[in-house]
Every structure is written in structure tokens, then in C-alpha cells.
Amino acid sequence: MGQDLYEIGQLPPEGAIPPRMYAQVIRPVRFGHPRDAFRVEVIDTPRPEPGEVLVLVMAAGVNYNNVWAARGIPLDVTTVHGRFGEPDDFHIGGSDASGVVWETGQGVTNVAPGDHVVIHCGQWDPDDPAVMAGEDAGFAASYRIWGYESNWGSFAQFTKVQAHQCLPKAPHLTWEQAAAPTLVGATAYRMLMGWPPHVLREGDLVLVWGGAGGLGSMAIQLVRELGGKAVAVVSSEDKAEFCLKLGAVGTVDRRQFSHWGVPPHWSDTDAYGTWLEGAKGFGKALWEAAGEKRSPRIVFEHPGEDTIPTSIFVCDTGGMVVICAGTTGYQAVADLRYLWMRQKRLQGSHFANDEQSSAFNQLVMDGRIDPCLSETFEFADVGKAHQLMGENRHPNGNMAVLVGAPRRGLTDLRN
């Protein structure tokens, strides 16, 4: 029969679904610092609709999107998922998870109760015209990120997802390791492989901003595994060492430069000239790190406002700057002369589709990608983990949170 509520780390009997569950909840009245916005509450356990799956969460990954959710900036996510018929008075975040399929809705055939899975965060309406036409689901009007734009994320004992989001968990990884890399890894895979003709080729030089972070650590390994050469931008010697161990051919320390941010207007000759010297100096440092005087064919961007002008400047003729975020701001300004005269491409990229998520997960399954799990937190410390990330004080690589797993180091339900 089971209980009405299980404590964190206490697993229900197989198939038992308690009517209530613990969740780390954000409510609009608490928007602000993540450490204050997240709070443990008891919530009704959701049940899967047709095409959906209920997953017992063993561990959850930590990503920057729920720093934004906690702050209520740039938007109130509860109003977003309220449009999908989900509860709009609270938000359960978390866009990465490892766990066990616990219940399946009508029509689900790709997974069954008992399967060990990781979850990718791309959701869309199955009847979306773009999806039904066989187009890239990432371009569908209904495309959204589970655990950010939708509710029922992974910071809870149970999560409700669309069946296609479920991918096999790598058996050799612990629950916390498996929970950490899917969002950033699939995002990086799409950035590097999803925008032909600018897909990563053998020998391509790739500049990776924030090389020691979650995104950067996945990008460096993907470049390595797919035959390219990554140069990582870092901000400390230990971050440089971390990136080199992952396979970067060199690093550039951004602390050596001060030209970051929106450049002066081109008509201000002196000020613009000073900025240009900074960008040129960065380019020279990049060449030195690469070991050859060659510009990157792909620039892997996510800081945004502070770095886009330099990224476009140093990108090779005919190359691509691909960006998936704006952690330093969203007001991107660039000298368009370098964009059109050198025929460079500025490409936005947002998470991934099923095929790209699966391709990344297969590399993890094959042991070719290390999740780069740096720290694992207890469930009570979800807010603390996001506070560290929001203040850029988090450790290198990725972070995870234990949910159903009673302790670190487990690869199965009760081993």
C-alpha cells in the first residue's frame, strides 16, 4: 500500500506512488536570492497524462536557468508554465535528473516502469505543426525547457516529463554523476554540430568561453572527441589546469585584459582604438595558446554582453560565433564591419532536440565524456548550490543534488 509521504532518501516500494511528495519550491513572493527563494514544501504528487512519464528522482543537476527562476529575472516562470495548464502559483525547478521510471501514461512505449534513465530538458507539444511536419523540434512554437519554462522539475521526489525526454542512464555512473551533464552536454552538442555548414570538423580550432564551467567542460570534451582543437578562456590557474586535463590544447586568462563590455562608439576614435588594441591582444594570446597563428572557425559563446564583440572580432573569416546564453547580459554590440566584410556568422542556439540529446548521451554511455561532477549537495541545500552559481563561486565543472538516492556513490536502487 505504501505511505502518504516518504522522507528524502527513503524509497517507496516498487510501484507505490505516495499522494504527497517533498519538493524544493519557488514562489513569486520569494523571488530574489536563490538561497531564500527555494524552500522545501510538501506538494501533491503529479500523475502522468498520455505520452508522459512519472520518474522517481534519484539525483538532480544544477543549472543556471534556475538561478534566473529564483530571481524572477528575466521573467516570472510561473506565468509561463501557467499557460500550459500547469500550477502557476509555484515552480518546481530542475532541468537535469537521473532516476527510475515509476509510472507511464497511456501510449508510452519507449520506456517501462523500472527503467533507469536520465532526462533531457526539451519539451514540446506532439501536435505542434512543426513537429508533425518532421521539422527540428527546437524550432517549434511550443518548444520549452522542462524545469524552467515548465513545472514539475527535478528538485522533487517525483518529476513528470514527456516520454521522449527519457534516455538510458549510463550503468557505470553513480546517480549523482548521471544527473549532472545532460542539459549542458546536449546544449554544447547542438552548438557544435547543429548548424551546418558550421559543424565541427577534424582539426577545427574552437574558442570555448568559460572553459571550466558546466557548458565549457562539456564543449572541450566534445571538441576533443570529435577531432577538433579547443582553446579555453579561464580566470585562474586552477581553471586552466582543469581545462587542459579535459583536452584543451591551450588556455587564455581573461584577467589579462580589460576591454570587456560594450565597446565605445566607432566615431570616438581614441576610445575605440583602445578597445581594438585590447581585442587584438586577446587574439594574439589565442594564437599563442593554440600554438599556431590561426583563428577559430567556431567560437563557443555564452557570456554574451561582455564578450560578443571580441568573439566576433577574433572569429575566423567565414566562421561562426554560436551563443546559447547571456550570463553577463543581453545587450550584444559588435562592429558589423568585421561581420559582413569577413562573412562571419552569429548564430543563436537553444538546448537540443531528441536526436542531439541522444547522440550526446551515447558518448556518455560509451565512457567518452566525463560528467565533470565537482560537488554533490544534500536536498536541503538546493538554494545554496544556486546561490554559489549565481555569484560565480561554484566549483569547476557540474554540480548535483541527492534526492531519492540515500547516499553518494550508488549506481543502482539499493546497492
NORHUCOR-V641183 format. One record per residue. PHI is phi as a letter, one per 30 degrees, with the letter a starting at -180 (999 if undefined). PSI is psi in whole degrees, -180 to 180 (999 if undefined). Layout:
phi->PHI psi->PSI
phi->PHI psi->PSI
This chain:
phi->999 psi->-41
phi->i psi->177
phi->c psi->168
phi->d psi->-26
phi->a psi->135
phi->c psi->145
phi->d psi->158
phi->e psi->130
phi->i psi->-6
phi->c psi->118
phi->d psi->133
phi->d psi->161
phi->e psi->153
phi->e psi->125
phi->i psi->-14
phi->d psi->128
phi->c psi->105
phi->d psi->145
phi->d psi->-19
phi->b psi->155
phi->b psi->158
phi->d psi->142
phi->b psi->148
phi->d psi->113
phi->c psi->138
phi->c psi->133
phi->b psi->147
phi->e psi->-32
phi->d psi->-15
phi->c psi->7
phi->e psi->137
phi->l psi->-134
phi->d psi->135
phi->e psi->-35
phi->d psi->-25
phi->c psi->-28
phi->d psi->-38
phi->d psi->137
phi->b psi->138
phi->d psi->127
phi->b psi->163
phi->c psi->124
phi->b psi->152
phi->d psi->136
phi->d psi->127
phi->d psi->160
phi->b psi->146
phi->d psi->139
phi->d psi->177
phi->e psi->134
phi->i psi->2
phi->c psi->167
phi->b psi->138
phi->c psi->124
phi->c psi->130
phi->d psi->116
phi->d psi->123
phi->c psi->-40
phi->a psi->157
phi->b psi->146
phi->d psi->157
phi->c psi->126
phi->b psi->161
phi->d psi->-22
phi->d psi->-30
phi->d psi->-3
phi->d psi->-46
phi->d psi->-44
phi->d psi->-41
phi->d psi->-36
phi->d psi->-19
phi->i psi->19
phi->b psi->133
phi->d psi->1
phi->a psi->163
phi->d psi->106
phi->d psi->-22
phi->d psi->-33
phi->d psi->-27
phi->d psi->-54
phi->d psi->-12
phi->d psi->-28
phi->d psi->-18
phi->c psi->10
phi->i psi->13
phi->c psi->161
phi->e psi->133
phi->c psi->11
phi->c psi->-6
phi->a psi->165
phi->b psi->124
phi->c psi->110
phi->d psi->-174
phi->j psi->114
phi->c psi->18
phi->b psi->141
phi->a psi->152
phi->b psi->145
phi->a psi->-163
phi->b psi->130
phi->d psi->124
phi->c psi->-34
phi->a psi->143
phi->c psi->145
phi->d psi->174
phi->e psi->136
phi->i psi->-1
phi->d psi->126
phi->b psi->-15
phi->d psi->-18
phi->b psi->163
phi->b psi->157
phi->e psi->136
phi->j psi->-18
phi->d psi->138
phi->c psi->124
phi->b psi->161
phi->c psi->161
phi->b psi->126
phi->d psi->159
phi->c psi->10
phi->d psi->124
phi->b psi->152
phi->a psi->161
phi->d psi->129
phi->d psi->-23
phi->c psi->12
phi->d psi->131
phi->e psi->-39
phi->d psi->-41
phi->d psi->-45
phi->d psi->-27
phi->d psi->-1
phi->i psi->15
phi->d psi->169
phi->e psi->120
phi->d psi->-24
phi->d psi->-16
phi->c psi->0
phi->d psi->145
phi->d psi->-27
phi->d psi->1
phi->d psi->133
phi->a psi->164
phi->c psi->117
phi->d psi->138
phi->i psi->3
phi->b psi->-69
phi->d psi->-18
phi->c psi->164
phi->c psi->-172
phi->i psi->44
phi->d psi->-168
phi->d psi->-4
phi->d psi->56
phi->a psi->163
phi->d psi->-31
phi->b psi->146
phi->b psi->148
phi->c psi->125
phi->b psi->167
phi->d psi->143
phi->e psi->-36
phi->d psi->-14
phi->d psi->-17
phi->d psi->128
phi->b psi->154
phi->d psi->137
phi->d psi->138
phi->d psi->119
phi->d psi->-27
phi->d psi->-9
phi->c psi->146
phi->d psi->167
phi->e psi->-43
phi->d psi->-37
phi->d psi->-44
phi->d psi->-28
phi->d psi->-17
phi->d psi->-38
phi->c psi->-7
phi->d psi->-46
phi->d psi->-54
phi->d psi->-35
phi->d psi->-46
phi->d psi->-35
phi->d psi->-48
phi->d psi->-38
phi->d psi->-46
phi->d psi->-41
phi->d psi->-39
phi->d psi->-23
phi->b psi->0
phi->c psi->3
phi->b psi->67
phi->d psi->148
phi->d psi->4
phi->d psi->58
phi->c psi->151
phi->d psi->127
phi->c psi->163
phi->e psi->126
phi->i psi->-5
phi->d psi->140
phi->d psi->131
phi->b psi->127
phi->c psi->124
phi->c psi->109
phi->d psi->147
phi->h psi->48
phi->e psi->-27
phi->c psi->-3
phi->d psi->-175
phi->d psi->-50
phi->d psi->-49
phi->d psi->-40
phi->d psi->-34
phi->d psi->-41
phi->d psi->-44
phi->e psi->-45
phi->d psi->-38
phi->d psi->-44
phi->e psi->-44
phi->e psi->-49
phi->d psi->-27
phi->c psi->9
phi->j psi->10
phi->c psi->-174
phi->b psi->118
phi->c psi->134
phi->c psi->124
phi->c psi->138
phi->c psi->130
phi->b psi->177
phi->b psi->14
phi->a psi->164
phi->d psi->-37
phi->d psi->-34
phi->d psi->-38
phi->d psi->-44
phi->d psi->-41
phi->e psi->-46
phi->d psi->-39
phi->d psi->-37
phi->d psi->-29
phi->d psi->-15
phi->k psi->4
phi->d psi->143
phi->d psi->-14
phi->a psi->172
phi->b psi->157
phi->b psi->129
phi->d psi->112
phi->d psi->-15
phi->d psi->-15
phi->d psi->-1
phi->b psi->153
phi->b psi->15
phi->c psi->17
phi->d psi->157
phi->j psi->-171
phi->d psi->124
phi->d psi->157
phi->d psi->158
phi->d psi->143
phi->d psi->-23
phi->d psi->-18
phi->d psi->86
phi->e psi->-47
phi->d psi->-48
phi->d psi->-41
phi->d psi->-38
phi->d psi->-38
phi->d psi->-43
phi->d psi->-42
phi->d psi->-38
phi->d psi->-38
phi->d psi->-44
phi->d psi->-40
phi->d psi->-40
phi->d psi->-39
phi->d psi->-42
phi->d psi->-41
phi->d psi->-41
phi->d psi->-35
phi->d psi->-45
phi->e psi->-43
phi->d psi->-41
phi->d psi->-36
phi->d psi->-21
phi->i psi->13
phi->a psi->155
phi->d psi->77
phi->b psi->135
phi->d psi->154
phi->d psi->133
phi->d psi->-30
phi->b psi->132
phi->c psi->120
phi->c psi->102
phi->c psi->145
phi->a psi->-17
phi->d psi->-40
phi->i psi->-110
phi->e psi->-44
phi->d psi->-26
phi->b psi->-19
phi->e psi->-44
phi->e psi->-42
phi->d psi->-40
phi->e psi->-45
phi->d psi->-37
phi->d psi->-45
phi->d psi->-15
phi->e psi->144
phi->d psi->156
phi->e psi->129
phi->i psi->8
phi->c psi->-173
phi->b psi->133
phi->c psi->119
phi->c psi->131
phi->b psi->140
phi->b psi->2
phi->a psi->-179
phi->b psi->67
phi->d psi->-19
phi->c psi->1
phi->k psi->169
phi->c psi->-3
phi->c psi->85
phi->d psi->125
phi->b psi->135
phi->b psi->155
phi->d psi->107
phi->d psi->-18
phi->d psi->-38
phi->d psi->-27
phi->d psi->-50
phi->d psi->-38
phi->d psi->-33
phi->c psi->7
phi->h psi->48
phi->c psi->162
phi->b psi->131
phi->c psi->112
phi->b psi->126
phi->d psi->149
phi->b psi->136
phi->b psi->114
phi->h psi->-125
phi->a psi->171
phi->c psi->-177
phi->e psi->-44
phi->d psi->-42
phi->d psi->-39
phi->d psi->-42
phi->d psi->-39
phi->d psi->-42
phi->d psi->-46
phi->d psi->-34
phi->d psi->-38
phi->d psi->-37
phi->d psi->-45
phi->e psi->-37
phi->d psi->-1
phi->i psi->16
phi->d psi->-16
phi->b psi->125
phi->d psi->130
phi->d psi->-15
phi->h psi->43
phi->d psi->120
phi->c psi->-31
phi->a psi->141
phi->c psi->128
phi->c psi->158
phi->d psi->161
phi->e psi->-36
phi->d psi->-17
phi->c psi->21
phi->e psi->-46
phi->d psi->-40
phi->d psi->-44
phi->d psi->-42
phi->d psi->-31
phi->d psi->-45
phi->d psi->-44
phi->d psi->-43
phi->d psi->-27
phi->c psi->6
phi->h psi->38
phi->c psi->13
phi->d psi->159
phi->d psi->169
phi->d psi->154
phi->i psi->-140
phi->c psi->159
phi->b psi->156
phi->b psi->166
phi->b psi->133
phi->d psi->136
phi->b psi->-83
phi->d psi->-27
phi->d psi->124
phi->d psi->-19
phi->a psi->167
phi->d psi->155
phi->j psi->0
phi->d psi->139
phi->c psi->-12
phi->b psi->-177
phi->d psi->-43
phi->b psi->24
phi->d psi->999
